[in-house]
Amino acid sequence: MLSFTGSSCVDAEVSSTAPDPPPASNVSGILLATNNSGEFWTRNYIMIGSTSDSRRSITGVTSFSSNHDSLCIISGEKNVWKRSGFLSNRWGVEVYSPLNGLLTDIEKIPSTIDAGIVIGQFGTSSGHVALTTDDGYNWVVNEHSTTGLFSGLRAIDFDNSLRGMIIPELPEDSTYKTFDGGYTWIASPPVPGINYKNDICYYGSNNGTHPVVCGNLGSIYRINFPFDTNWVGTSSGTQEHLNGIDFSGLVGIIVGDRGTILRTDNGGESWSAIQSGVTKNLKKVKFHLNFLIAVGDNVILRSTDYGITWVTARNESKEFYYDLYLFQPYGIVVGGILD
């Protein structure tokens, strides 16, 4: 039972490096919960379908609903499961499973009641988008943009209920934009550079929001004007792989390998290195109100001053964390644990 009680980029000069391989399948899925804004975390083993289903890392988590207990997770990069009971660690409802496909990201569509999207790829070349408007019970699958089949898809973010963007799995492939809440996707110019891009996030206010992308070997790119298609490289000051990004207004945080944390307070025009206190690879970061959580290999980090300083909230050598979902003062982190 889960209890809640309380400027150009320099990457073109270096060779491309593929993203980290998928999490190993010989682990058990875990979910960690907090009820105090991430200060302390409680581990729960996740029971998913059959015993073999439970022996998979959990690589994504979100809630499509205003009911935060109604969570959906990505299991083993292959299935979307929905929690089957109030504050339960039992996930008995498999709501989406692409045939011979991998799932790479899951996202709630903001300012909607029950809408969300899962993206992924079939094989090594084509991608797919699955849209739900009823909290994950039914899905509409789309394998085509307005100009043809999707390429493999890596990460997605939405600016509002209508406008969003997907970045591809391969560096040379198109990005994709939607202006109708994910029903139609328009192929757009790729993000420059030969390095893999790992995450995307919009920054700014409702009157002017723009996407920023981070990737391998310190690559950062942004679009400076609404509806522009020109990506501008920004110096990161590092050659580490940058894996996750999030913004709150003009303040942004990027996390990456070997404990890398970068911070901006001008919408990504410039970035400064921040001391993380760890050397582990960091995978994801999220803002929520007055606190941030960053997760990665073995560690969970916490900040209460918009990412200027960080403390270690959890350090477990056999645990690996891949995604998180925050709803003040609660939070969920998902991943895997080695037996």
KOLVO-800383 format. One record per residue (C-alpha): residue number from 1; x, y, z. Coordinates in Angstrom, 3 decimals. Layout:
N
<site><num>NUM</num><east>X</east><north>Y</north><up>Z</up></site>
...
# end
This chain:
339
<site><num>1</num><east>0.000</east><north>0.000</north><up>0.000</up></site>
<site><num>2</num><east>1.321</east><north>3.384</north><up>-0.939</up></site>
<site><num>3</num><east>0.776</east><north>5.729</north><up>1.986</up></site>
<site><num>4</num><east>0.555</east><north>9.505</north><up>1.931</up></site>
<site><num>5</num><east>0.352</east><north>10.878</north><up>5.422</up></site>
<site><num>6</num><east>1.338</east><north>14.157</north><up>5.756</up></site>
<site><num>7</num><east>26.558</east><north>31.875</north><up>-29.573</up></site>
<site><num>8</num><east>26.876</east><north>28.588</north><up>-31.482</up></site>
<site><num>9</num><east>27.041</east><north>25.159</north><up>-30.120</up></site>
<site><num>10</num><east>30.336</east><north>23.331</north><up>-30.605</up></site>
<site><num>11</num><east>28.983</east><north>19.795</north><up>-30.910</up></site>
<site><num>12</num><east>29.486</east><north>19.672</north><up>-34.684</up></site>
<site><num>13</num><east>33.195</east><north>19.295</north><up>-34.111</up></site>
<site><num>14</num><east>32.932</east><north>16.036</north><up>-32.192</up></site>
<site><num>15</num><east>31.625</east><north>12.624</north><up>-33.136</up></site>
<site><num>16</num><east>28.104</east><north>11.463</north><up>-32.414</up></site>
<site><num>17</num><east>27.471</east><north>9.250</north><up>-29.437</up></site>
<site><num>18</num><east>24.310</east><north>7.194</north><up>-29.023</up></site>
<site><num>19</num><east>22.109</east><north>7.664</north><up>-25.964</up></site>
<site><num>20</num><east>22.417</east><north>5.311</north><up>-23.029</up></site>
<site><num>21</num><east>20.983</east><north>1.842</north><up>-23.711</up></site>
<site><num>22</num><east>17.567</east><north>1.026</north><up>-22.273</up></site>
<site><num>23</num><east>17.436</east><north>-0.020</north><up>-18.618</up></site>
<site><num>24</num><east>18.300</east><north>-3.659</north><up>-18.043</up></site>
<site><num>25</num><east>15.342</east><north>-6.030</north><up>-17.885</up></site>
<site><num>26</num><east>16.759</east><north>-8.049</north><up>-14.957</up></site>
<site><num>27</num><east>15.539</east><north>-5.575</north><up>-12.366</up></site>
<site><num>28</num><east>12.338</east><north>-5.018</north><up>-10.439</up></site>
<site><num>29</num><east>10.258</east><north>-1.914</north><up>-10.968</up></site>
<site><num>30</num><east>10.087</east><north>0.497</north><up>-8.046</up></site>
<site><num>31</num><east>8.099</east><north>3.587</north><up>-7.140</up></site>
<site><num>32</num><east>9.198</east><north>6.063</north><up>-4.481</up></site>
<site><num>33</num><east>6.781</east><north>8.444</north><up>-2.800</up></site>
<site><num>34</num><east>7.197</east><north>11.642</north><up>-0.781</up></site>
<site><num>35</num><east>4.676</east><north>13.678</north><up>1.189</up></site>
<site><num>36</num><east>7.056</east><north>16.448</north><up>2.265</up></site>
<site><num>37</num><east>8.207</east><north>18.076</north><up>-0.972</up></site>
<site><num>38</num><east>10.940</east><north>15.537</north><up>-1.563</up></site>
<site><num>39</num><east>12.773</east><north>15.732</north><up>1.735</up></site>
<site><num>40</num><east>12.218</east><north>12.037</north><up>2.452</up></site>
<site><num>41</num><east>11.204</east><north>9.167</north><up>0.145</up></site>
<site><num>42</num><east>9.561</east><north>5.783</north><up>0.769</up></site>
<site><num>43</num><east>10.207</east><north>2.880</north><up>-1.609</up></site>
<site><num>44</num><east>7.428</east><north>0.680</north><up>-2.948</up></site>
<site><num>45</num><east>7.913</east><north>-2.356</north><up>-5.163</up></site>
<site><num>46</num><east>5.444</east><north>-2.254</north><up>-8.037</up></site>
<site><num>47</num><east>3.277</east><north>-5.238</north><up>-8.898</up></site>
<site><num>48</num><east>2.408</east><north>-5.081</north><up>-12.592</up></site>
<site><num>49</num><east>0.270</east><north>-7.731</north><up>-14.230</up></site>
<site><num>50</num><east>2.211</east><north>-10.999</north><up>-14.134</up></site>
<site><num>51</num><east>5.428</east><north>-11.637</north><up>-12.221</up></site>
<site><num>52</num><east>7.455</east><north>-11.218</north><up>-15.421</up></site>
<site><num>53</num><east>5.845</east><north>-7.831</north><up>-16.028</up></site>
<site><num>54</num><east>7.009</east><north>-6.653</north><up>-12.606</up></site>
<site><num>55</num><east>10.610</east><north>-7.464</north><up>-13.484</up></site>
<site><num>56</num><east>10.965</east><north>-4.367</north><up>-15.605</up></site>
<site><num>57</num><east>12.205</east><north>-0.903</north><up>-14.877</up></site>
<site><num>58</num><east>9.596</east><north>1.847</north><up>-14.815</up></site>
<site><num>59</num><east>10.799</east><north>4.487</north><up>-17.268</up></site>
<site><num>60</num><east>7.966</east><north>7.043</north><up>-17.278</up></site>
<site><num>61</num><east>5.215</east><north>8.373</north><up>-15.026</up></site>
<site><num>62</num><east>2.530</east><north>11.067</north><up>-15.148</up></site>
<site><num>63</num><east>-1.106</east><north>11.743</north><up>-14.380</up></site>
<site><num>64</num><east>-3.472</east><north>12.714</north><up>-17.183</up></site>
<site><num>65</num><east>-6.196</east><north>13.512</north><up>-14.655</up></site>
<site><num>66</num><east>-6.803</east><north>16.140</north><up>-11.999</up></site>
<site><num>67</num><east>-6.995</east><north>13.146</north><up>-9.641</up></site>
<site><num>68</num><east>-3.309</east><north>12.719</north><up>-8.839</up></site>
<site><num>69</num><east>-3.828</east><north>9.139</north><up>-7.678</up></site>
<site><num>70</num><east>-4.813</east><north>8.249</north><up>-11.238</up></site>
<site><num>71</num><east>-1.275</east><north>7.658</north><up>-12.455</up></site>
<site><num>72</num><east>-0.009</east><north>6.016</north><up>-15.624</up></site>
<site><num>73</num><east>3.458</east><north>4.492</north><up>-15.973</up></site>
<site><num>74</num><east>5.627</east><north>3.119</north><up>-18.773</up></site>
<site><num>75</num><east>6.857</east><north>-0.367</north><up>-17.914</up></site>
<site><num>76</num><east>9.982</east><north>-1.713</north><up>-19.581</up></site>
<site><num>77</num><east>9.582</east><north>0.835</north><up>-22.384</up></site>
<site><num>78</num><east>6.852</east><north>-1.435</north><up>-23.802</up></site>
<site><num>79</num><east>3.548</east><north>-0.954</north><up>-21.962</up></site>
<site><num>80</num><east>1.454</east><north>1.739</north><up>-20.307</up></site>
<site><num>81</num><east>-0.179</east><north>0.589</north><up>-17.065</up></site>
<site><num>82</num><east>-2.769</east><north>2.362</north><up>-14.961</up></site>
<site><num>83</num><east>-2.992</east><north>2.092</north><up>-11.198</up></site>
<site><num>84</num><east>-5.923</east><north>-0.071</north><up>-10.227</up></site>
<site><num>85</num><east>-6.736</east><north>1.148</north><up>-6.742</up></site>
<site><num>86</num><east>-6.670</east><north>4.191</north><up>-4.477</up></site>
<site><num>87</num><east>-3.059</east><north>4.929</north><up>-3.471</up></site>
<site><num>88</num><east>-2.157</east><north>1.381</north><up>-4.457</up></site>
<site><num>89</num><east>1.106</east><north>-0.082</north><up>-5.712</up></site>
<site><num>90</num><east>-0.879</east><north>-2.595</north><up>-7.774</up></site>
<site><num>91</num><east>-0.978</east><north>-1.756</north><up>-11.478</up></site>
<site><num>92</num><east>-3.479</east><north>-4.220</north><up>-12.927</up></site>
<site><num>93</num><east>-4.807</east><north>-2.339</north><up>-15.950</up></site>
<site><num>94</num><east>-2.689</east><north>-2.420</north><up>-19.095</up></site>
<site><num>95</num><east>-4.062</east><north>0.469</north><up>-21.129</up></site>
<site><num>96</num><east>-1.672</east><north>0.702</north><up>-24.072</up></site>
<site><num>97</num><east>0.913</east><north>-1.631</north><up>-25.606</up></site>
<site><num>98</num><east>2.238</east><north>-1.013</north><up>-29.137</up></site>
<site><num>99</num><east>3.002</east><north>-4.089</north><up>-31.214</up></site>
<site><num>100</num><east>6.791</east><north>-4.493</north><up>-31.551</up></site>
<site><num>101</num><east>7.305</east><north>-0.950</north><up>-30.362</up></site>
<site><num>102</num><east>9.211</east><north>0.946</north><up>-27.691</up></site>
<site><num>103</num><east>7.796</east><north>3.831</north><up>-25.640</up></site>
<site><num>104</num><east>10.163</east><north>6.723</north><up>-25.002</up></site>
<site><num>105</num><east>8.115</east><north>9.466</north><up>-23.292</up></site>
<site><num>106</num><east>4.754</east><north>10.114</north><up>-21.640</up></site>
<site><num>107</num><east>3.211</east><north>13.562</north><up>-21.147</up></site>
<site><num>108</num><east>0.031</east><north>15.140</north><up>-19.843</up></site>
<site><num>109</num><east>-1.445</east><north>17.770</north><up>-22.154</up></site>
<site><num>110</num><east>-1.719</east><north>20.889</north><up>-19.949</up></site>
<site><num>111</num><east>-4.999</east><north>22.669</north><up>-19.255</up></site>
<site><num>112</num><east>-6.996</east><north>19.549</north><up>-20.108</up></site>
<site><num>113</num><east>-8.913</east><north>17.237</north><up>-17.797</up></site>
<site><num>114</num><east>-7.955</east><north>13.747</north><up>-18.976</up></site>
<site><num>115</num><east>-5.732</east><north>14.150</north><up>-22.055</up></site>
<site><num>116</num><east>-2.220</east><north>12.824</north><up>-22.544</up></site>
<site><num>117</num><east>0.235</east><north>11.431</north><up>-25.065</up></site>
<site><num>118</num><east>2.705</east><north>8.582</north><up>-25.303</up></site>
<site><num>119</num><east>5.382</east><north>8.533</north><up>-28.012</up></site>
<site><num>120</num><east>7.799</east><north>5.892</north><up>-29.222</up></site>
<site><num>121</num><east>9.122</east><north>4.000</north><up>-32.170</up></site>
<site><num>122</num><east>8.643</east><north>0.810</north><up>-34.182</up></site>
<site><num>123</num><east>11.887</east><north>-0.993</north><up>-34.913</up></site>
<site><num>124</num><east>14.699</east><north>1.442</north><up>-35.642</up></site>
<site><num>125</num><east>13.177</east><north>3.813</north><up>-38.172</up></site>
<site><num>126</num><east>9.519</east><north>4.719</north><up>-37.669</up></site>
<site><num>127</num><east>7.657</east><north>6.326</north><up>-34.801</up></site>
<site><num>128</num><east>4.180</east><north>6.574</north><up>-33.381</up></site>
<site><num>129</num><east>2.066</east><north>8.901</north><up>-31.236</up></site>
<site><num>130</num><east>-0.784</east><north>7.602</north><up>-29.061</up></site>
<site><num>131</num><east>-3.320</east><north>10.152</north><up>-27.779</up></site>
<site><num>132</num><east>-5.845</east><north>9.633</north><up>-24.980</up></site>
<site><num>133</num><east>-8.639</east><north>11.998</north><up>-23.915</up></site>
<site><num>134</num><east>-10.192</east><north>9.774</north><up>-21.223</up></site>
<site><num>135</num><east>-7.365</east><north>9.318</north><up>-18.726</up></site>
<site><num>136</num><east>-5.671</east><north>6.465</north><up>-20.577</up></site>
<site><num>137</num><east>-8.533</east><north>4.048</north><up>-21.115</up></site>
<site><num>138</num><east>-8.760</east><north>4.544</north><up>-24.878</up></site>
<site><num>139</num><east>-6.106</east><north>5.609</north><up>-27.365</up></site>
<site><num>140</num><east>-5.902</east><north>6.975</north><up>-30.905</up></site>
<site><num>141</num><east>-2.643</east><north>5.878</north><up>-32.553</up></site>
<site><num>142</num><east>-1.016</east><north>7.980</north><up>-35.259</up></site>
<site><num>143</num><east>1.994</east><north>6.850</north><up>-37.297</up></site>
<site><num>144</num><east>2.044</east><north>9.775</north><up>-39.759</up></site>
<site><num>145</num><east>2.860</east><north>13.458</north><up>-39.797</up></site>
<site><num>146</num><east>1.405</east><north>15.693</north><up>-42.493</up></site>
<site><num>147</num><east>4.277</east><north>14.690</north><up>-44.801</up></site>
<site><num>148</num><east>4.672</east><north>10.961</north><up>-44.161</up></site>
<site><num>149</num><east>5.646</east><north>8.382</north><up>-41.563</up></site>
<site><num>150</num><east>7.117</east><north>9.579</north><up>-38.288</up></site>
<site><num>151</num><east>10.768</east><north>8.867</north><up>-37.692</up></site>
<site><num>152</num><east>11.696</east><north>7.390</north><up>-34.319</up></site>
<site><num>153</num><east>10.566</east><north>9.727</north><up>-31.523</up></site>
<site><num>154</num><east>12.575</east><north>10.633</north><up>-28.425</up></site>
<site><num>155</num><east>10.879</east><north>13.263</north><up>-26.214</up></site>
<site><num>156</num><east>7.812</east><north>15.516</north><up>-26.148</up></site>
<site><num>157</num><east>6.658</east><north>18.678</north><up>-24.404</up></site>
<site><num>158</num><east>3.524</east><north>20.830</north><up>-24.583</up></site>
<site><num>159</num><east>3.342</east><north>24.589</north><up>-24.227</up></site>
<site><num>160</num><east>-0.439</east><north>24.656</north><up>-23.724</up></site>
<site><num>161</num><east>-3.458</east><north>22.518</north><up>-24.546</up></site>
<site><num>162</num><east>-2.901</east><north>22.894</north><up>-28.306</up></site>
<site><num>163</num><east>0.794</east><north>23.545</north><up>-29.017</up></site>
<site><num>164</num><east>3.522</east><north>20.950</north><up>-28.572</up></site>
<site><num>165</num><east>6.731</east><north>19.606</north><up>-30.073</up></site>
<site><num>166</num><east>8.445</east><north>16.234</north><up>-30.439</up></site>
<site><num>167</num><east>12.175</east><north>15.751</north><up>-30.955</up></site>
<site><num>168</num><east>13.364</east><north>12.673</north><up>-32.874</up></site>
<site><num>169</num><east>15.458</east><north>9.692</north><up>-31.907</up></site>
<site><num>170</num><east>18.114</east><north>10.355</north><up>-34.584</up></site>
<site><num>171</num><east>19.939</east><north>13.708</north><up>-34.882</up></site>
<site><num>172</num><east>19.235</east><north>14.248</north><up>-38.586</up></site>
<site><num>173</num><east>15.479</east><north>13.569</north><up>-38.441</up></site>
<site><num>174</num><east>12.688</east><north>16.148</north><up>-38.406</up></site>
<site><num>175</num><east>11.120</east><north>17.639</north><up>-35.337</up></site>
<site><num>176</num><east>7.310</east><north>17.623</north><up>-35.223</up></site>
<site><num>177</num><east>4.896</east><north>20.358</north><up>-34.129</up></site>
<site><num>178</num><east>1.226</east><north>20.240</north><up>-33.257</up></site>
<site><num>179</num><east>-1.221</east><north>23.133</north><up>-32.989</up></site>
<site><num>180</num><east>-4.354</east><north>21.079</north><up>-32.296</up></site>
<site><num>181</num><east>-3.549</east><north>19.175</north><up>-29.123</up></site>
<site><num>182</num><east>-1.712</east><north>16.273</north><up>-30.718</up></site>
<site><num>183</num><east>-4.158</east><north>15.164</north><up>-33.391</up></site>
<site><num>184</num><east>-2.072</east><north>16.521</north><up>-36.288</up></site>
<site><num>185</num><east>1.714</east><north>16.771</north><up>-36.465</up></site>
<site><num>186</num><east>3.730</east><north>18.917</north><up>-38.897</up></site>
<site><num>187</num><east>7.285</east><north>17.951</north><up>-39.821</up></site>
<site><num>188</num><east>9.731</east><north>20.816</north><up>-39.129</up></site>
<site><num>189</num><east>13.473</east><north>21.323</north><up>-39.593</up></site>
<site><num>190</num><east>15.690</east><north>19.140</north><up>-37.406</up></site>
<site><num>191</num><east>17.615</east><north>20.489</north><up>-34.456</up></site>
<site><num>192</num><east>21.143</east><north>21.229</north><up>-35.764</up></site>
<site><num>193</num><east>24.234</east><north>19.253</north><up>-34.884</up></site>
<site><num>194</num><east>25.280</east><north>15.634</north><up>-35.126</up></site>
<site><num>195</num><east>24.707</east><north>14.711</north><up>-31.486</up></site>
<site><num>196</num><east>21.673</east><north>12.951</north><up>-30.080</up></site>
<site><num>197</num><east>19.089</east><north>15.215</north><up>-28.439</up></site>
<site><num>198</num><east>17.571</east><north>13.893</north><up>-25.222</up></site>
<site><num>199</num><east>14.905</east><north>16.251</north><up>-23.876</up></site>
<site><num>200</num><east>12.803</east><north>19.317</north><up>-24.697</up></site>
<site><num>201</num><east>10.991</east><north>21.937</north><up>-22.633</up></site>
<site><num>202</num><east>9.172</east><north>25.207</north><up>-23.347</up></site>
<site><num>203</num><east>10.164</east><north>28.318</north><up>-21.430</up></site>
<site><num>204</num><east>8.701</east><north>31.793</north><up>-20.948</up></site>
<site><num>205</num><east>5.236</east><north>33.179</north><up>-20.281</up></site>
<site><num>206</num><east>1.940</east><north>32.528</north><up>-22.001</up></site>
<site><num>207</num><east>2.587</east><north>35.524</north><up>-24.258</up></site>
<site><num>208</num><east>5.905</east><north>34.201</north><up>-25.545</up></site>
<site><num>209</num><east>7.033</east><north>30.622</north><up>-25.032</up></site>
<site><num>210</num><east>9.814</east><north>28.890</north><up>-26.921</up></site>
<site><num>211</num><east>11.355</east><north>25.396</north><up>-26.917</up></site>
<site><num>212</num><east>14.818</east><north>24.515</north><up>-25.609</up></site>
<site><num>213</num><east>16.495</east><north>21.184</north><up>-26.379</up></site>
<site><num>214</num><east>19.435</east><north>19.522</north><up>-24.622</up></site>
<site><num>215</num><east>21.493</east><north>16.555</north><up>-25.749</up></site>
<site><num>216</num><east>24.741</east><north>14.654</north><up>-25.820</up></site>
<site><num>217</num><east>28.183</east><north>16.229</north><up>-25.478</up></site>
<site><num>218</num><east>26.829</east><north>19.419</north><up>-23.945</up></site>
<site><num>219</num><east>24.552</east><north>20.431</north><up>-26.817</up></site>
<site><num>220</num><east>21.826</east><north>23.032</north><up>-26.136</up></site>
<site><num>221</num><east>19.585</east><north>24.645</north><up>-28.765</up></site>
<site><num>222</num><east>16.659</east><north>27.044</north><up>-28.506</up></site>
<site><num>223</num><east>14.155</east><north>28.863</north><up>-30.698</up></site>
<site><num>224</num><east>14.027</east><north>32.545</north><up>-29.827</up></site>
<site><num>225</num><east>10.733</east><north>33.653</north><up>-31.394</up></site>
<site><num>226</num><east>7.226</east><north>32.147</north><up>-31.425</up></site>
<site><num>227</num><east>6.502</east><north>30.068</north><up>-34.533</up></site>
<site><num>228</num><east>10.092</east><north>30.469</north><up>-35.747</up></site>
<site><num>229</num><east>11.858</east><north>27.386</north><up>-37.119</up></site>
<site><num>230</num><east>15.456</east><north>28.533</north><up>-36.659</up></site>
<site><num>231</num><east>17.368</east><north>26.827</north><up>-33.875</up></site>
<site><num>232</num><east>20.196</east><north>28.757</north><up>-32.189</up></site>
<site><num>233</num><east>23.035</east><north>26.976</north><up>-30.412</up></site>
<site><num>234</num><east>23.957</east><north>28.018</north><up>-26.887</up></site>
<site><num>235</num><east>27.223</east><north>27.293</north><up>-25.122</up></site>
<site><num>236</num><east>26.858</east><north>24.942</north><up>-22.187</up></site>
<site><num>237</num><east>30.473</east><north>24.993</north><up>-21.019</up></site>
<site><num>238</num><east>30.525</east><north>21.194</north><up>-20.771</up></site>
<site><num>239</num><east>31.030</east><north>18.112</north><up>-22.912</up></site>
<site><num>240</num><east>28.921</east><north>15.896</north><up>-20.649</up></site>
<site><num>241</num><east>25.723</east><north>14.371</north><up>-21.994</up></site>
<site><num>242</num><east>22.726</east><north>16.518</north><up>-20.999</up></site>
<site><num>243</num><east>19.703</east><north>14.332</north><up>-20.298</up></site>
<site><num>244</num><east>16.835</east><north>16.315</north><up>-18.787</up></site>
<site><num>245</num><east>15.503</east><north>19.876</north><up>-18.779</up></site>
<site><num>246</num><east>12.718</east><north>21.832</north><up>-17.105</up></site>
<site><num>247</num><east>11.708</east><north>25.486</north><up>-16.830</up></site>
<site><num>248</num><east>9.701</east><north>27.686</north><up>-14.519</up></site>
<site><num>249</num><east>9.234</east><north>30.944</north><up>-16.399</up></site>
<site><num>250</num><east>12.700</east><north>32.095</north><up>-17.469</up></site>
<site><num>251</num><east>14.520</east><north>29.973</north><up>-14.883</up></site>
<site><num>252</num><east>15.675</east><north>26.640</north><up>-16.276</up></site>
<site><num>253</num><east>17.631</east><north>23.638</north><up>-15.058</up></site>
<site><num>254</num><east>19.432</east><north>21.017</north><up>-17.137</up></site>
<site><num>255</num><east>20.821</east><north>17.815</north><up>-15.615</up></site>
<site><num>256</num><east>23.341</east><north>15.445</north><up>-17.144</up></site>
<site><num>257</num><east>26.068</east><north>12.889</north><up>-16.678</up></site>
<site><num>258</num><east>28.569</east><north>12.937</north><up>-13.820</up></site>
<site><num>259</num><east>26.378</east><north>15.115</north><up>-11.655</up></site>
<site><num>260</num><east>26.153</east><north>17.943</north><up>-14.179</up></site>
<site><num>261</num><east>23.627</east><north>20.674</north><up>-13.364</up></site>
<site><num>262</num><east>23.274</east><north>23.829</north><up>-15.467</up></site>
<site><num>263</num><east>21.068</east><north>26.807</north><up>-14.601</up></site>
<site><num>264</num><east>19.716</east><north>29.786</north><up>-16.539</up></site>
<site><num>265</num><east>17.623</east><north>32.727</north><up>-15.421</up></site>
<site><num>266</num><east>17.238</east><north>34.325</north><up>-18.871</up></site>
<site><num>267</num><east>15.335</east><north>31.684</north><up>-20.784</up></site>
<site><num>268</num><east>18.385</east><north>29.755</north><up>-21.896</up></site>
<site><num>269</num><east>20.431</east><north>32.560</north><up>-23.456</up></site>
<site><num>270</num><east>23.274</east><north>31.620</north><up>-21.116</up></site>
<site><num>271</num><east>23.910</east><north>28.786</north><up>-18.667</up></site>
<site><num>272</num><east>26.003</east><north>28.488</north><up>-15.513</up></site>
<site><num>273</num><east>27.320</east><north>25.332</north><up>-13.880</up></site>
<site><num>274</num><east>25.869</east><north>24.552</north><up>-10.456</up></site>
<site><num>275</num><east>27.447</east><north>22.310</north><up>-7.845</up></site>
<site><num>276</num><east>25.369</east><north>19.152</north><up>-7.410</up></site>
<site><num>277</num><east>27.522</east><north>17.442</north><up>-4.801</up></site>
<site><num>278</num><east>27.364</east><north>14.122</north><up>-6.702</up></site>
<site><num>279</num><east>29.156</east><north>12.431</north><up>-9.605</up></site>
<site><num>280</num><east>26.329</east><north>10.110</north><up>-10.670</up></site>
<site><num>281</num><east>24.518</east><north>10.454</north><up>-13.994</up></site>
<site><num>282</num><east>21.360</east><north>12.551</north><up>-13.621</up></site>
<site><num>283</num><east>18.401</east><north>11.775</north><up>-15.916</up></site>
<site><num>284</num><east>15.422</east><north>14.039</north><up>-15.176</up></site>
<site><num>285</num><east>14.536</east><north>17.236</north><up>-13.343</up></site>
<site><num>286</num><east>11.182</east><north>18.830</north><up>-12.483</up></site>
<site><num>287</num><east>10.023</east><north>22.127</north><up>-11.011</up></site>
<site><num>288</num><east>6.954</east><north>22.306</north><up>-8.806</up></site>
<site><num>289</num><east>6.049</east><north>25.539</north><up>-7.039</up></site>
<site><num>290</num><east>8.897</east><north>26.271</north><up>-4.636</up></site>
<site><num>291</num><east>10.998</east><north>23.129</north><up>-5.047</up></site>
<site><num>292</num><east>12.840</east><north>21.046</north><up>-7.636</up></site>
<site><num>293</num><east>13.718</east><north>17.364</north><up>-7.746</up></site>
<site><num>294</num><east>16.436</east><north>15.807</north><up>-9.914</up></site>
<site><num>295</num><east>16.819</east><north>12.037</north><up>-10.288</up></site>
<site><num>296</num><east>19.332</east><north>9.663</north><up>-11.839</up></site>
<site><num>297</num><east>21.616</east><north>6.748</north><up>-11.079</up></site>
<site><num>298</num><east>21.278</east><north>5.962</north><up>-7.361</up></site>
<site><num>299</num><east>20.460</east><north>9.531</north><up>-6.269</up></site>
<site><num>300</num><east>17.590</east><north>11.932</north><up>-5.743</up></site>
<site><num>301</num><east>18.534</east><north>15.606</north><up>-5.357</up></site>
<site><num>302</num><east>16.397</east><north>18.436</north><up>-3.998</up></site>
<site><num>303</num><east>16.480</east><north>22.229</north><up>-4.263</up></site>
<site><num>304</num><east>14.284</east><north>24.822</north><up>-2.575</up></site>
<site><num>305</num><east>15.861</east><north>27.967</north><up>-4.077</up></site>
<site><num>306</num><east>15.130</east><north>27.553</north><up>-7.785</up></site>
<site><num>307</num><east>18.121</east><north>25.330</north><up>-8.392</up></site>
<site><num>308</num><east>20.888</east><north>27.509</north><up>-6.942</up></site>
<site><num>309</num><east>21.817</east><north>24.957</north><up>-4.274</up></site>
<site><num>310</num><east>21.115</east><north>21.210</north><up>-4.062</up></site>
<site><num>311</num><east>21.116</east><north>18.575</north><up>-1.342</up></site>
<site><num>312</num><east>20.999</east><north>14.807</north><up>-1.632</up></site>
<site><num>313</num><east>17.622</east><north>13.486</north><up>-0.488</up></site>
<site><num>314</num><east>18.317</east><north>9.809</north><up>-1.246</up></site>
<site><num>315</num><east>21.398</east><north>7.757</north><up>-2.183</up></site>
<site><num>316</num><east>20.901</east><north>4.022</north><up>-2.792</up></site>
<site><num>317</num><east>23.526</east><north>2.102</north><up>-4.763</up></site>
<site><num>318</num><east>21.128</east><north>-0.444</north><up>-6.288</up></site>
<site><num>319</num><east>18.382</east><north>1.997</north><up>-7.291</up></site>
<site><num>320</num><east>18.132</east><north>3.728</north><up>-10.661</up></site>
<site><num>321</num><east>15.596</east><north>6.513</north><up>-11.233</up></site>
<site><num>322</num><east>14.251</east><north>7.511</north><up>-14.647</up></site>
<site><num>323</num><east>11.262</east><north>9.826</north><up>-14.249</up></site>
<site><num>324</num><east>9.202</east><north>11.747</north><up>-11.700</up></site>
<site><num>325</num><east>5.856</east><north>13.421</north><up>-11.153</up></site>
<site><num>326</num><east>5.291</east><north>16.178</north><up>-8.573</up></site>
<site><num>327</num><east>2.116</east><north>17.563</north><up>-6.997</up></site>
<site><num>328</num><east>2.777</east><north>19.654</north><up>-3.897</up></site>
<site><num>329</num><east>3.690</east><north>18.436</north><up>-1.336</up></site>
<site><num>330</num><east>3.649</east><north>14.951</north><up>-2.860</up></site>
<site><num>331</num><east>5.883</east><north>13.387</north><up>-5.454</up></site>
<site><num>332</num><east>6.460</east><north>10.134</north><up>-7.298</up></site>
<site><num>333</num><east>9.790</east><north>8.827</north><up>-8.629</up></site>
<site><num>334</num><east>9.963</east><north>5.667</north><up>-10.745</up></site>
<site><num>335</num><east>12.802</east><north>3.396</north><up>-11.773</up></site>
<site><num>336</num><east>14.323</east><north>0.010</north><up>-11.105</up></site>
<site><num>337</num><east>16.262</east><north>-1.824</north><up>-8.432</up></site>
<site><num>338</num><east>18.920</east><north>-4.482</north><up>-8.923</up></site>
<site><num>339</num><east>18.233</east><north>-7.761</north><up>-7.151</up></site>
# end
